[in-house]
Amino acid sequence: MGDREKLHELRQQAHSAGIEGNSKMTEDQLREALRRVGKGEQPQMAKQQAKR
């Protein structure tokens, strides 16, 4: 799978998890936010923490 496809898949997963406005997040930020949501954190809080 190419990098663009991988990033697209991560963005879709983030959207499904409730992480809105993820188009400017990096791959690492998306992974971190998804990991945090998986542990029970609120999606928008996970997004903010991942962007730090």
C-alpha positions in Angstrom: 0.0 0.0 0.0 1.4 3.4 -0.9 1.9 6.3 1.5 -1.0 8.2 0.1 -3.3 5.2 0.4 -2.2 4.6 3.9 -2.8 8.2 4.9 -6.2 8.1 3.3 -7.1 5.0 5.2 -6.0 6.6 8.5 -8.1 9.7 7.7 -11.1 7.5 7.1 -10.5 5.7 10.4 -10.1 9.0 12.2 -13.4 10.3 10.7 -15.2 7.1 11.7 -13.8 7.5 15.3 -15.3 11.0 15.5 -12.0 12.9 15.0 -13.3 15.8 12.8 -11.1 18.1 10.8 -8.2 15.7 10.4 -7.1 16.8 6.9 -4.1 18.7 8.1 -2.9 16.1 10.6 0.3 14.1 9.9 0.3 10.3 9.8 1.9 10.2 13.2 -0.7 12.6 14.7 -3.5 10.5 13.2 -2.1 7.3 14.7 -1.6 9.0 18.1 -5.2 10.4 18.1 -6.6 7.0 17.0 -4.6 5.3 19.8 -6.0 7.7 22.4 -9.6 7.3 21.2 -9.0 3.5 21.4 -8.1 4.0 25.1 -11.4 5.8 25.7 -10.4 9.5 25.3 -12.9 11.9 23.7 -12.1 12.3 20.0 -11.6 16.1 20.0 -9.4 15.9 23.1 -7.4 13.1 21.5 -6.9 15.3 18.4 -5.7 18.2 20.4 -3.3 16.1 22.4 -1.9 14.4 19.3 -1.2 17.8 17.6 1.1 18.9 20.4 
